[in-house]
Amino acid sequence: MDVGAAAWLVIVLALAGANLPFLNDKVFALVPLRGGAGKHPDGWRKPFILRFAELAVLYFLVGFAGLALEGRIGTVFPQTWEFYAISACLFLVLAFPGFVFRYLRKRH
């Protein structure tokens, strides 16, 4: 895989991973939630703290995928704390559309 394709793959994975917790009420889109924040007409609603924890786990999974792709391309460069701070903030920015869809959208 060339560098450009690997970079786009990581961007697409980050966009999908950042929005996944907000687009469904299952844990990691696989495990249905039993009990919790309250009864919703469609089933149990996932609490925000669980969505945030899921977002953190997905941040690390996307990071490991990026690290693996970087290793396949060539040398893995060491990163300092600034890289992780910026990438975490970028991951949160990528999660904004899902957050708006879940919490800020008008319901009719």
C-alpha positions in Angstrom: 0.0 0.0 0.0 1.4 3.4 -0.9 1.7 6.3 1.5 -1.3 8.3 0.1 -3.7 5.3 0.3 -2.6 4.5 3.9 -3.1 8.1 4.9 -6.6 8.2 3.5 -7.4 4.9 5.1 -6.4 6.2 8.5 -8.5 9.4 7.9 -11.6 7.3 7.0 -11.1 5.0 9.9 -10.8 8.0 12.3 -13.9 9.6 10.9 -15.9 6.4 11.2 -14.5 5.6 14.6 -15.1 9.0 16.0 -18.8 9.0 15.0 -19.6 5.4 15.8 -20.4 5.9 19.5 -23.0 8.6 18.6 -24.8 6.9 15.8 -26.1 3.8 17.7 -27.1 2.7 21.1 -25.1 -0.5 21.1 -21.7 -0.8 22.7 -19.2 -0.7 19.8 -22.2 -1.2 17.5 -22.2 -4.9 18.4 -23.4 -5.4 22.0 -26.9 -4.3 23.0 -27.2 -2.4 26.2 -29.3 -3.9 29.0 -30.3 -1.6 31.8 -28.9 1.8 32.2 -29.8 5.4 31.7 -33.5 5.0 31.2 -36.2 3.5 29.1 -36.3 4.9 25.5 -39.2 4.0 23.2 -36.8 2.1 20.9 -34.9 0.3 23.8 -32.3 1.3 26.3 -30.4 4.6 25.7 -26.6 4.5 26.1 -25.3 7.1 28.7 -22.9 9.8 27.6 -20.1 8.5 29.8 -20.2 5.2 28.0 -20.2 7.0 24.6 -17.1 8.9 25.8 -15.3 5.8 27.0 -16.1 4.1 23.7 -14.7 7.1 21.9 -11.5 6.8 23.9 -11.1 3.1 23.1 -11.8 3.8 19.4 -9.1 6.6 19.4 -6.5 4.0 20.6 -7.7 1.4 18.0 -7.4 3.9 15.2 -4.0 4.9 16.5 -2.8 1.3 16.5 -4.1 0.9 13.0 -2.2 4.0 11.9 0.9 2.7 13.7 0.6 -0.7 11.9 0.2 1.0 8.5 3.2 3.2 9.2 5.2 0.2 10.1 4.3 -1.5 6.8 5.4 1.6 4.8 8.7 2.0 6.5 10.2 3.3 9.8 7.9 4.1 12.6 8.8 7.5 13.9 8.8 8.2 17.7 6.2 10.7 18.8 6.1 13.0 21.7 3.1 14.1 23.9 2.3 16.9 21.5 1.4 14.5 18.7 -1.0 12.6 21.0 -2.6 15.8 22.3 -3.2 17.1 18.8 -4.4 13.8 17.4 -6.9 13.4 20.4 -8.2 16.9 19.7 -8.6 16.1 16.0 -10.4 12.9 16.9 -12.8 14.9 19.0 -13.4 17.4 16.1 -14.1 14.5 13.8 -16.7 13.3 16.3 -18.6 16.6 16.1 -21.1 15.5 13.4 -22.1 12.5 15.4 -22.5 14.5 18.6 -24.7 17.1 16.7 -26.8 14.3 15.3 -27.3 12.7 18.7 -27.6 15.6 21.1 -28.2 18.9 19.2 -30.5 17.9 16.4 -34.2 19.0 16.7 -36.6 16.2 17.1 -40.0 16.5 15.7 
